[in-house]
């Protein structure tokens, strides 16, 4: 495949969830441009409507208008969160400070995902929970008057961190948090600071102090770096050409995958850097490159957890061995993502294994051929679709439609970046 031209990716999923939630709690009308319109974002919009907010339909290219209610209202029925763990966990934090009961549920995949990692600290703040399915959904939360918390998190997770911070915001109590391995994405901290809340960091601890105030706002959501990663991967594997991915969020807690790819030899440069509502944005320009294996340390994982499927398929085309350390957290994503990455790489002729909580991929130039089982995991589907762009590849993916969870129209975008005319060969970086 050759690549050419410029493309935009859908709005950042993490930021879309958060600004929708905050807009729903800000009394008045907010306008959100560039919001992601995927299934997960629609899940957040749907439950916010049940909680009393008014949201215009989420449509590509059309700003979302949110009429916030100040405080959520008691829902008349269960809150169905679809496949979205972010919707569920962040909402649990906010609902912990609302003095009514609400039941959250989701699709089959979401009902299997662990929730005690969020409910345990929220319960220590005063919220009450009734479990209907062990550690998963359905789950009923009864909001109470909250207490301050000082909490050392068992894993580095933006969802856990954000749930507790949002509970502190809604309940107007102090929060102190410590993540064990590196910093997870900090979109919640940046947004809270934008509304006047004090969020500081000291010796690995994050300190939140109430005192800010949510007001209606206008914001442009940058392109999602996790979505852009798949196009970066396709351009890196291409035979020739150059691709620009415009207006992508380049928050340093989200771009660890770029650091790893550059270490592997990828040819990526950043242009036109700017800022949007406290979030750095820029254009990524990518050319084909030959890759070499590397080791991804445990401390790097929180900043690239969602990009590991893409990095793993690229590692299968690199020279040498790539090892991802301490990635056991992938077992409790939308699927057993860790096991399926290795299984599917072997299914298409690559060499990969899981050793404890490590993932080891041995690169080769063998043409990938075989059938991929996604378990409806959008990131697996997109990663192996990128691998399928290798010349001569014959990869069948059992469920490409699940890509719409985070990247509506991904298959068409992947086709569109392929140049219709022969491009001049681009120099490839050699290991």
PyMOL commands that set and color helices and strands:
alter all, ss='L'
color gray80, all
select helices_A, chain A and resi 13-25+39-50+85-95+108-111+116-124+158-171+187-194+225-237+256-264+298-301+305-315+328-332+337-347+378-387+401-405+410-416
alter helices_A, ss='H'
color red, helices_A
select strands_A, chain A and resi 2-3+6-8+28-33+54-55+64-68+79-80+101-105+128-133+136-142+149-152+175-178+198-202+205-209+218-220+240-249+267-276+279-287+295-296+321-324+351-355+358-362+369-372+394-397
alter strands_A, ss='S'
color yellow, strands_A
deselect
rebuild
show_as cartoon
